[in-house]
């Protein structure tokens, strides 16, 4: 394999590993949030917070020269998964 291509791929692999570990940490925290919400009878979703986070992430993406549409789709996927987990926790707490 071409040495330069191999170096690129190793960097991509390292970045992918970092992303997976960061997502794992994020979901640990959101799991705790879901448990807190269930114990305190708070709704699984917070539309105002979601809108703020999406706007914030779109701005960060723009600042980083990343497509804001892509970043919004990515965050929307994560938010939807978190809400699904929160609903599951709430259901299990009943």
Buried (B, 14 or more C-beta within 10 A) or exposed (E): EEEEEEEEEEEEEEEEEEEEEEEEEEBEEBBEBBBEBBEEEBEBBBEEEBEEBBEEBBEEBEEEEBEBEEBBEBBBEBBEEBBEBBBEBBEEEE
